[in-house]
């Protein structure tokens, strides 16, 4: 299942617009904060799909019956661009365990590239809900490789993939190449065009550089 949050009018659409805006992008702190806020909103939506149990909570004046998560998800991020969204998710699931995946594009002279996963740091994922953060799903290859790499830490019962901006081609690739039906994609927006160099158009540029500065 794919959810596109910008299809409904809400304050979320302002965050999408600011992420795309070439002038507002010059403020890297605001760019990071907008990714963080998107992570928060997506976490709230994901929280509606999780399991809860009733407990009694003592107030100053009595006892209230309240709902509590049965178990916390594991939050995973593809470094480095996914970190602001990761923080947004962690703001809401503040007792969650965390995982990190190092992946990068290795470019070749013919303008092609390979994606390499260097390492994975994660708790056990067996029978847990996994939230995998990546602000851009361009070709979809990175998120699929990251997902397959993190399976070395166990088999989650459900995977939620969250992304600020995705390409239609990338989303289709993810749906076709993740070998489980127990996953959901949450996108801020889906753009139709993907260039020959695998950049999303209109997209927003390089999320990692905009958030943390250009890399060598």
Secondary structure, DSSP 8 states (H G I E B T S, - for coil): -EEEGGGS-STHHHHHHHHH-TTGGG-HHHHHHHHHHHHHHHHHHHHTTS-EEEEEEEETTEEEEEEEESS--EEEEEETTTHHHHHHHHHHSTT-EEEEEEEEEEE-TTS-EEEEEEEEE----TT-EEEEE-SEESSSHHHHHHHHHHGGG---SEEEEEEEEEEHHHHHHHHHHS--S-EEEEEEEEESEE-TT--EESS-S-HHHHHH----
